[in-house]
Amino acid sequence: MRPLPRLAAAFAVAATLAASAIAAPVTYVIDASHTFPNFSYSHMGLSTQLSKFKNTKGTVVLDKEAKAASVEVVIDMTSVETGFAMFNEHIQGEDFLDTAKYPTASFTSTKVNFDGDKPVSIEGNLTIKGVTKPVTLKVEHFVHMPHPMLKKDAIGANASTVIKRSEFNAGKYAPGVGDEVTITVSLEAVAK
């Protein structure tokens, strides 16, 4: 091989390696102090009740160049916060979350759909009380930027879906207490 073609081949290999290094997927660890899954439902038609979970962990893997991502979230169901201590205990009982048998819930993505550079929906499997159902989270907000304080690559998102709690063996008092539950995840995650 002559020197010029060899040099061109070497540049092509180097460019390919550099591009793949730039486009490599990045793993982000969920910031538990700024990630709060919450849920809302109709309470006998009188009001919409809003509660949250205080302890969440997981990861997001994002490859912006390939427009690909994956999400893994685990929620500590014993960390439910309804705003009323007695109801925190009540909702953890067998009729609802049954945290003695099922202390965690999880979401694992199967596909993330993009519009341009931003994810717009996340398809995956939601497991509550040992029951797994497919759901689609609609991404209402997404940002990818350097974290202002940590000076690391970070992402933030809000995404929601609607489920029927009766499909997860948690349907006590439905439909008086709404069977439809809106789950919204407000998430921040920082690059490893």
C-alpha atoms as an extended CHARMM CRD file, in Angstrom:
* protein
*
       192  EXT
         1         1  MET       CA              0.0000000000        0.0000000000        0.0000000000  PROA      1               0.0000000000
         2         2  ARG       CA              1.3400000000        3.4240000000       -0.8940000000  PROA      2               0.0000000000
         3         3  PRO       CA              1.9330000000        6.0110000000        1.8710000000  PROA      3               0.0000000000
         4         4  LEU       CA             -0.9140000000        8.3530000000        0.8690000000  PROA      4               0.0000000000
         5         5  PRO       CA             -3.6530000000        5.6740000000        0.8510000000  PROA      5               0.0000000000
         6         6  ARG       CA             -2.2540000000        4.3050000000        4.1330000000  PROA      6               0.0000000000
         7         7  LEU       CA             -2.4060000000        7.7470000000        5.6890000000  PROA      7               0.0000000000
         8         8  ALA       CA             -5.9870000000        8.2330000000        4.4360000000  PROA      8               0.0000000000
         9         9  ALA       CA             -6.9850000000        4.8380000000        5.8570000000  PROA      9               0.0000000000
        10        10  ALA       CA             -5.3920000000        5.7100000000        9.1970000000  PROA      10              0.0000000000
        11        11  PHE       CA             -7.3230000000        9.0060000000        9.3090000000  PROA      11              0.0000000000
        12        12  ALA       CA            -10.5610000000        7.1860000000        8.4750000000  PROA      12              0.0000000000
        13        13  VAL       CA            -10.0220000000        4.6870000000       11.2940000000  PROA      13              0.0000000000
        14        14  ALA       CA             -9.1030000000        7.4830000000       13.7290000000  PROA      14              0.0000000000
        15        15  ALA       CA            -12.1770000000        9.5110000000       12.7330000000  PROA      15              0.0000000000
        16        16  THR       CA            -14.4310000000        6.4760000000       13.1920000000  PROA      16              0.0000000000
        17        17  LEU       CA            -12.9690000000        5.7720000000       16.6410000000  PROA      17              0.0000000000
        18        18  ALA       CA            -13.2730000000        9.4220000000       17.6670000000  PROA      18              0.0000000000
        19        19  ALA       CA            -16.8890000000        9.5860000000       16.4830000000  PROA      19              0.0000000000
        20        20  SER       CA            -17.8090000000        6.4320000000       18.3530000000  PROA      20              0.0000000000
        21        21  ALA       CA            -16.1420000000        7.7840000000       21.5040000000  PROA      21              0.0000000000
        22        22  ILE       CA            -18.1130000000       11.0290000000       21.2490000000  PROA      22              0.0000000000
        23        23  ALA       CA            -21.3800000000        9.2220000000       20.5700000000  PROA      23              0.0000000000
        24        24  ALA       CA            -20.9880000000        6.6850000000       23.3430000000  PROA      24              0.0000000000
        25        25  PRO       CA            -23.9840000000        6.1970000000       25.6180000000  PROA      25              0.0000000000
        26        26  VAL       CA            -23.7990000000        8.0380000000       28.9430000000  PROA      26              0.0000000000
        27        27  THR       CA            -25.1660000000        6.5440000000       32.1660000000  PROA      27              0.0000000000
        28        28  TYR       CA            -26.9130000000        8.9660000000       34.5180000000  PROA      28              0.0000000000
        29        29  VAL       CA            -27.6520000000        8.0550000000       38.1410000000  PROA      29              0.0000000000
        30        30  ILE       CA            -30.9560000000        9.2750000000       39.5380000000  PROA      30              0.0000000000
        31        31  ASP       CA            -30.5640000000       12.0600000000       42.0890000000  PROA      31              0.0000000000
        32        32  ALA       CA            -32.8120000000       10.7810000000       44.8870000000  PROA      32              0.0000000000
        33        33  SER       CA            -32.9800000000       14.2320000000       46.4850000000  PROA      33              0.0000000000
        34        34  HSD       CA            -34.6230000000       15.6610000000       43.3440000000  PROA      34              0.0000000000
        35        35  THR       CA            -36.6050000000       12.7080000000       41.9650000000  PROA      35              0.0000000000
        36        36  PHE       CA            -40.1390000000       12.2390000000       43.2010000000  PROA      36              0.0000000000
        37        37  PRO       CA            -42.6860000000        9.9460000000       41.5830000000  PROA      37              0.0000000000
        38        38  ASN       CA            -46.1490000000       11.1560000000       42.5560000000  PROA      38              0.0000000000
        39        39  PHE       CA            -49.6580000000        9.9140000000       41.9720000000  PROA      39              0.0000000000
        40        40  SER       CA            -53.0530000000       11.5810000000       41.8730000000  PROA      40              0.0000000000
        41        41  TYR       CA            -56.6130000000       10.2690000000       41.8800000000  PROA      41              0.0000000000
        42        42  SER       CA            -60.1820000000       11.4050000000       42.4490000000  PROA      42              0.0000000000
        43        43  HSD       CA            -61.3350000000       11.1350000000       46.0630000000  PROA      43              0.0000000000
        44        44  MET       CA            -65.0790000000       10.4270000000       45.8610000000  PROA      44              0.0000000000
        45        45  GLY       CA            -65.4630000000       13.1990000000       43.2900000000  PROA      45              0.0000000000
        46        46  LEU       CA            -64.6900000000       15.7890000000       45.9690000000  PROA      46              0.0000000000
        47        47  SER       CA            -61.0580000000       16.5230000000       45.1530000000  PROA      47              0.0000000000
        48        48  THR       CA            -57.9650000000       15.2860000000       43.3770000000  PROA      48              0.0000000000
        49        49  GLN       CA            -55.5670000000       13.8660000000       45.9380000000  PROA      49              0.0000000000
        50        50  LEU       CA            -51.8250000000       14.1170000000       45.3170000000  PROA      50              0.0000000000
        51        51  SER       CA            -49.2170000000       11.9410000000       47.0680000000  PROA      51              0.0000000000
        52        52  LYS       CA            -45.5610000000       11.1400000000       46.3990000000  PROA      52              0.0000000000
        53        53  PHE       CA            -42.7830000000        8.6830000000       47.1380000000  PROA      53              0.0000000000
        54        54  LYS       CA            -39.6980000000       10.0700000000       48.8730000000  PROA      54              0.0000000000
        55        55  ASN       CA            -37.1450000000        7.3580000000       47.9960000000  PROA      55              0.0000000000
        56        56  THR       CA            -36.3300000000        6.4520000000       44.4100000000  PROA      56              0.0000000000
        57        57  LYS       CA            -33.2430000000        5.0500000000       42.7050000000  PROA      57              0.0000000000
        58        58  GLY       CA            -32.2530000000        4.0360000000       39.2140000000  PROA      58              0.0000000000
        59        59  THR       CA            -30.4260000000        4.9620000000       36.0400000000  PROA      59              0.0000000000
        60        60  VAL       CA            -30.9810000000        6.5270000000       32.6600000000  PROA      60              0.0000000000
        61        61  VAL       CA            -28.7100000000        5.6270000000       29.7500000000  PROA      61              0.0000000000
        62        62  LEU       CA            -28.7490000000        8.2170000000       26.9680000000  PROA      62              0.0000000000
        63        63  ASP       CA            -27.0670000000        8.1490000000       23.5750000000  PROA      63              0.0000000000
        64        64  LYS       CA            -28.0440000000       11.4920000000       22.0180000000  PROA      64              0.0000000000
        65        65  GLU       CA            -26.2630000000       10.8180000000       18.7230000000  PROA      65              0.0000000000
        66        66  ALA       CA            -28.0710000000        7.5100000000       18.1810000000  PROA      66              0.0000000000
        67        67  LYS       CA            -31.3270000000        8.9000000000       19.6020000000  PROA      67              0.0000000000
        68        68  ALA       CA            -31.5220000000        5.9550000000       21.9640000000  PROA      68              0.0000000000
        69        69  ALA       CA            -32.0960000000        5.6460000000       25.6950000000  PROA      69              0.0000000000
        70        70  SER       CA            -33.1440000000        3.2960000000       28.4600000000  PROA      70              0.0000000000
        71        71  VAL       CA            -34.6520000000        3.9390000000       31.8790000000  PROA      71              0.0000000000
        72        72  GLU       CA            -34.6570000000        1.8470000000       35.0560000000  PROA      72              0.0000000000
        73        73  VAL       CA            -36.4830000000        3.1910000000       38.1370000000  PROA      73              0.0000000000
        74        74  VAL       CA            -37.1020000000        1.4910000000       41.5000000000  PROA      74              0.0000000000
        75        75  ILE       CA            -39.4860000000        3.1510000000       43.9680000000  PROA      75              0.0000000000
        76        76  ASP       CA            -39.4680000000        2.4460000000       47.6980000000  PROA      76              0.0000000000
        77        77  MET       CA            -43.2200000000        2.0660000000       48.2950000000  PROA      77              0.0000000000
        78        78  THR       CA            -42.7460000000        2.3560000000       52.0640000000  PROA      78              0.0000000000
        79        79  SER       CA            -41.6640000000        5.9680000000       51.5020000000  PROA      79              0.0000000000
        80        80  VAL       CA            -45.1650000000        7.0550000000       50.4400000000  PROA      80              0.0000000000
        81        81  GLU       CA            -46.0790000000       10.5460000000       51.6390000000  PROA      81              0.0000000000
        82        82  THR       CA            -49.7600000000       11.4480000000       51.5660000000  PROA      82              0.0000000000
        83        83  GLY       CA            -49.5000000000       14.4460000000       53.8830000000  PROA      83              0.0000000000
        84        84  PHE       CA            -51.1850000000       12.5740000000       56.7520000000  PROA      84              0.0000000000
        85        85  ALA       CA            -49.2270000000       10.0600000000       58.8750000000  PROA      85              0.0000000000
        86        86  MET       CA            -52.1850000000        7.7640000000       59.5720000000  PROA      86              0.0000000000
        87        87  PHE       CA            -53.0310000000        7.5830000000       55.8670000000  PROA      87              0.0000000000
        88        88  ASN       CA            -49.3810000000        6.8310000000       55.0210000000  PROA      88              0.0000000000
        89        89  GLU       CA            -49.8050000000        3.6340000000       57.0720000000  PROA      89              0.0000000000
        90        90  HSD       CA            -53.3060000000        2.9100000000       55.7470000000  PROA      90              0.0000000000
        91        91  ILE       CA            -52.2550000000        3.1240000000       52.0870000000  PROA      91              0.0000000000
        92        92  GLN       CA            -49.4180000000        0.6660000000       52.7380000000  PROA      92              0.0000000000
        93        93  GLY       CA            -51.9320000000       -2.0060000000       53.8130000000  PROA      93              0.0000000000
        94        94  GLU       CA            -52.9920000000       -5.1160000000       51.8450000000  PROA      94              0.0000000000
        95        95  ASP       CA            -55.9090000000       -3.3560000000       50.1210000000  PROA      95              0.0000000000
        96        96  PHE       CA            -53.6440000000       -0.7970000000       48.5060000000  PROA      96              0.0000000000
        97        97  LEU       CA            -49.8200000000       -0.9710000000       48.2250000000  PROA      97              0.0000000000
        98        98  ASP       CA            -49.2510000000       -3.9950000000       50.5160000000  PROA      98              0.0000000000
        99        99  THR       CA            -45.7020000000       -2.8810000000       51.2760000000  PROA      99              0.0000000000
       100       100  ALA       CA            -45.1350000000       -5.7710000000       53.7050000000  PROA      100             0.0000000000
       101       101  LYS       CA            -45.1110000000       -8.1380000000       50.6840000000  PROA      101             0.0000000000
       102       102  TYR       CA            -44.1530000000       -5.6850000000       47.9410000000  PROA      102             0.0000000000
       103       103  PRO       CA            -41.8450000000       -2.9830000000       49.3360000000  PROA      103             0.0000000000
       104       104  THR       CA            -40.8090000000       -1.7240000000       45.8970000000  PROA      104             0.0000000000
       105       105  ALA       CA            -42.3370000000       -0.9120000000       42.5240000000  PROA      105             0.0000000000
       106       106  SER       CA            -40.3250000000       -0.6390000000       39.3350000000  PROA      106             0.0000000000
       107       107  PHE       CA            -40.3670000000        0.6740000000       35.7870000000  PROA      107             0.0000000000
       108       108  THR       CA            -38.0980000000       -0.7060000000       33.0660000000  PROA      108             0.0000000000
       109       109  SER       CA            -38.1800000000        0.8460000000       29.6190000000  PROA      109             0.0000000000
       110       110  THR       CA            -38.4760000000       -1.2390000000       26.4630000000  PROA      110             0.0000000000
       111       111  LYS       CA            -38.3310000000        1.6640000000       23.9840000000  PROA      111             0.0000000000
       112       112  VAL       CA            -37.7290000000        5.4130000000       24.1130000000  PROA      112             0.0000000000
       113       113  ASN       CA            -39.2290000000        7.4530000000       21.2630000000  PROA      113             0.0000000000
       114       114  PHE       CA            -37.5180000000       10.6580000000       20.1390000000  PROA      114             0.0000000000
       115       115  ASP       CA            -38.6300000000       13.7420000000       18.2350000000  PROA      115             0.0000000000
       116       116  GLY       CA            -35.3820000000       15.2700000000       17.0600000000  PROA      116             0.0000000000
       117       117  ASP       CA            -32.9820000000       15.3510000000       20.0070000000  PROA      117             0.0000000000
       118       118  LYS       CA            -35.6120000000       14.9760000000       22.7190000000  PROA      118             0.0000000000
       119       119  PRO       CA            -37.4080000000       11.9170000000       24.0660000000  PROA      119             0.0000000000
       120       120  VAL       CA            -41.1900000000       12.3160000000       23.7880000000  PROA      120             0.0000000000
       121       121  SER       CA            -42.4170000000        8.9980000000       25.1850000000  PROA      121             0.0000000000
       122       122  ILE       CA            -41.0590000000        6.0220000000       27.0750000000  PROA      122             0.0000000000
       123       123  GLU       CA            -42.6040000000        2.5900000000       26.6280000000  PROA      123             0.0000000000
       124       124  GLY       CA            -41.9380000000        0.0050000000       29.2870000000  PROA      124             0.0000000000
       125       125  ASN       CA            -43.1110000000       -2.3460000000       32.0010000000  PROA      125             0.0000000000
       126       126  LEU       CA            -44.4860000000       -1.0940000000       35.3030000000  PROA      126             0.0000000000
       127       127  THR       CA            -44.5300000000       -3.5300000000       38.2250000000  PROA      127             0.0000000000
       128       128  ILE       CA            -46.6830000000       -2.8180000000       41.2890000000  PROA      128             0.0000000000
       129       129  LYS       CA            -47.6290000000       -5.4710000000       43.8700000000  PROA      129             0.0000000000
       130       130  GLY       CA            -45.9720000000       -8.1580000000       41.7550000000  PROA      130             0.0000000000
       131       131  VAL       CA            -48.1720000000       -7.3410000000       38.7340000000  PROA      131             0.0000000000
       132       132  THR       CA            -46.3860000000       -6.1760000000       35.5740000000  PROA      132             0.0000000000
       133       133  LYS       CA            -48.2240000000       -4.2140000000       32.8740000000  PROA      133             0.0000000000
       134       134  PRO       CA            -47.0080000000       -2.3060000000       29.8130000000  PROA      134             0.0000000000
       135       135  VAL       CA            -47.3650000000        1.4760000000       30.0800000000  PROA      135             0.0000000000
       136       136  THR       CA            -46.2700000000        4.4930000000       28.0670000000  PROA      136             0.0000000000
       137       137  LEU       CA            -44.9590000000        7.5640000000       29.8470000000  PROA      137             0.0000000000
       138       138  LYS       CA            -45.4810000000       10.8290000000       27.9700000000  PROA      138             0.0000000000
       139       139  VAL       CA            -42.4440000000       13.0820000000       28.4050000000  PROA      139             0.0000000000
       140       140  GLU       CA            -43.7550000000       16.5840000000       29.1140000000  PROA      140             0.0000000000
       141       141  HSD       CA            -40.3820000000       18.1810000000       29.8420000000  PROA      141             0.0000000000
       142       142  PHE       CA            -36.7940000000       17.1990000000       29.0680000000  PROA      142             0.0000000000
       143       143  VAL       CA            -33.5260000000       19.0590000000       29.4590000000  PROA      143             0.0000000000
       144       144  HSD       CA            -29.9010000000       17.9970000000       29.0080000000  PROA      144             0.0000000000
       145       145  MET       CA            -27.2790000000       20.4000000000       30.3740000000  PROA      145             0.0000000000
       146       146  PRO       CA            -24.3310000000       20.7860000000       32.7360000000  PROA      146             0.0000000000
       147       147  HSD       CA            -25.5190000000       20.6700000000       36.3500000000  PROA      147             0.0000000000
       148       148  PRO       CA            -25.1190000000       24.2610000000       37.6450000000  PROA      148             0.0000000000
       149       149  MET       CA            -23.6890000000       23.1890000000       41.0190000000  PROA      149             0.0000000000
       150       150  LEU       CA            -22.0870000000       19.7970000000       40.4200000000  PROA      150             0.0000000000
       151       151  LYS       CA            -20.4670000000       20.8430000000       37.1110000000  PROA      151             0.0000000000
       152       152  LYS       CA            -21.3100000000       17.4390000000       35.6160000000  PROA      152             0.0000000000
       153       153  ASP       CA            -23.4720000000       16.4170000000       32.6850000000  PROA      153             0.0000000000
       154       154  ALA       CA            -27.0980000000       16.1510000000       33.8710000000  PROA      154             0.0000000000
       155       155  ILE       CA            -30.6150000000       15.4990000000       32.6200000000  PROA      155             0.0000000000
       156       156  GLY       CA            -34.0270000000       16.4020000000       33.9580000000  PROA      156             0.0000000000
       157       157  ALA       CA            -37.4770000000       15.2540000000       32.9060000000  PROA      157             0.0000000000
       158       158  ASN       CA            -41.1310000000       15.1170000000       33.8310000000  PROA      158             0.0000000000
       159       159  ALA       CA            -43.1310000000       12.2060000000       32.4300000000  PROA      159             0.0000000000
       160       160  SER       CA            -46.5710000000       10.8000000000       33.1980000000  PROA      160             0.0000000000
       161       161  THR       CA            -48.9570000000        7.9480000000       32.5170000000  PROA      161             0.0000000000
       162       162  VAL       CA            -52.4360000000        6.8880000000       33.6320000000  PROA      162             0.0000000000
       163       163  ILE       CA            -53.1040000000        3.4220000000       35.0520000000  PROA      163             0.0000000000
       164       164  LYS       CA            -56.0590000000        1.6280000000       36.6070000000  PROA      164             0.0000000000
       165       165  ARG       CA            -55.0930000000        0.6370000000       40.1290000000  PROA      165             0.0000000000
       166       166  SER       CA            -57.5560000000       -2.2780000000       40.0280000000  PROA      166             0.0000000000
       167       167  GLU       CA            -55.3300000000       -3.8670000000       37.3530000000  PROA      167             0.0000000000
       168       168  PHE       CA            -52.5350000000       -3.9660000000       39.9390000000  PROA      168             0.0000000000
       169       169  ASN       CA            -54.6830000000       -5.5840000000       42.6920000000  PROA      169             0.0000000000
       170       170  ALA       CA            -55.0740000000       -2.2460000000       44.4820000000  PROA      170             0.0000000000
       171       171  GLY       CA            -58.6790000000       -1.4230000000       43.5900000000  PROA      171             0.0000000000
       172       172  LYS       CA            -60.2890000000       -1.1320000000       47.0410000000  PROA      172             0.0000000000
       173       173  TYR       CA            -63.2150000000        1.3600000000       47.1040000000  PROA      173             0.0000000000
       174       174  ALA       CA            -63.1750000000        1.8910000000       43.3170000000  PROA      174             0.0000000000
       175       175  PRO       CA            -64.8970000000        3.6050000000       41.6360000000  PROA      175             0.0000000000
       176       176  GLY       CA            -65.8520000000        5.8420000000       44.6120000000  PROA      176             0.0000000000
       177       177  VAL       CA            -62.1760000000        6.4340000000       45.1340000000  PROA      177             0.0000000000
       178       178  GLY       CA            -60.9440000000        6.8000000000       41.5670000000  PROA      178             0.0000000000
       179       179  ASP       CA            -59.6760000000        3.7090000000       39.8030000000  PROA      179             0.0000000000
       180       180  GLU       CA            -57.7030000000        5.8470000000       37.3530000000  PROA      180             0.0000000000
       181       181  VAL       CA            -54.4260000000        7.0410000000       38.8210000000  PROA      181             0.0000000000
       182       182  THR       CA            -52.0990000000        9.5090000000       37.1320000000  PROA      182             0.0000000000
       183       183  ILE       CA            -48.4540000000        8.7490000000       37.8580000000  PROA      183             0.0000000000
       184       184  THR       CA            -45.9650000000       11.5430000000       37.2230000000  PROA      184             0.0000000000
       185       185  VAL       CA            -42.2220000000       11.1540000000       37.6410000000  PROA      185             0.0000000000
       186       186  SER       CA            -40.1660000000       14.3190000000       38.1820000000  PROA      186             0.0000000000
       187       187  LEU       CA            -36.6160000000       13.1680000000       37.6370000000  PROA      187             0.0000000000
       188       188  GLU       CA            -33.0900000000       14.5500000000       37.7960000000  PROA      188             0.0000000000
       189       189  ALA       CA            -30.0490000000       12.4170000000       37.0670000000  PROA      189             0.0000000000
       190       190  VAL       CA            -26.3170000000       13.1320000000       36.9370000000  PROA      190             0.0000000000
       191       191  ALA       CA            -23.6540000000       11.4580000000       34.7970000000  PROA      191             0.0000000000
       192       192  LYS       CA            -21.5380000000        8.8480000000       36.5850000000  PROA      192             0.0000000000
